[in-house]
């Protein structure tokens, strides 16, 4: 059942997840398609999120957007400072954005970073944890993660767990997707693209999420505003049709369907890299168990559930 509609306002709207943002000339969604998308959302009673480009939108677009309750996902370098000041989610595209940004303590932030920059950027992430309400770190080159990176990733998260504990000791209950999310959940909490979330792109078509819009030449659109969404084999996007994931307890995993397609060619089958990373995160979260009385994360002897399945 669709619960969320993500409206990508422009071709160059910021990426807030693993996929790269489109480059090239800006192309706004037409006002007619914007209105139609909002009307569809109202009729379906779904929550709307708008994803913005860096440039300032025409005033008429803002008037249409304000006709519905929504959340704003905005790049940290957005020229529209008024929009940036009230954004629900602010995206830092790379570590270099951190030094020049003025942070809002009541906002949620996404840091998109490469694997290597993250593994060597412990202090930068700790700096963010001291300044934001919520931090989501997204690695943009998951496919490069190897088994040799596992120890380094575990050490990084162990050190960041200490930084989180310091924040809690100071009375700041900061949320950090790589460590605290697993402690706050009692079931899978994935992005659920194509199942509970779909996206409307500037071309007026629906996609499982904005990532698939960039692969539009491969036939990933799932309908348009005239006929509505039409997802082929919709059960494949559901957790209960993901044989490995539905039994997994790395509940903080995004279970990214776009990454699944890239790494395994199946929307409901995660790649080895995604599984390894999320289980390292799961295990590192155990260091923070004293901060969450009553929470349990059992010790396990594997990092990739497929290893258990093979045996």
Secondary structure, DSSP 8 states (H G I E B T S, - for coil): ---EEEEE-BTT----SSS----SS--B--HHHHHHHHHHHHHHT-EEEEE--SS---HHHHHHHTTS-EEEEEETT-S-HHHHHH-SEEEEESGGGTTT----TTSEEEEEE-HHHHHT-HHHHHHHHTT-SEEEEEETTGGG--GGGHHHHHHHHHHHHHHHHHHHHTT---EETTTTHHHH-SS-----BTTTEEEE-TTSEEESSHHHHTTGGGT-EEEETTTEE--TTGGGGSGGG-TTGGG---TT----HHHHHHHHS-TT---HHHHHHHHHHHHHHGGGGGGSTT------S-S-HHHHHH-
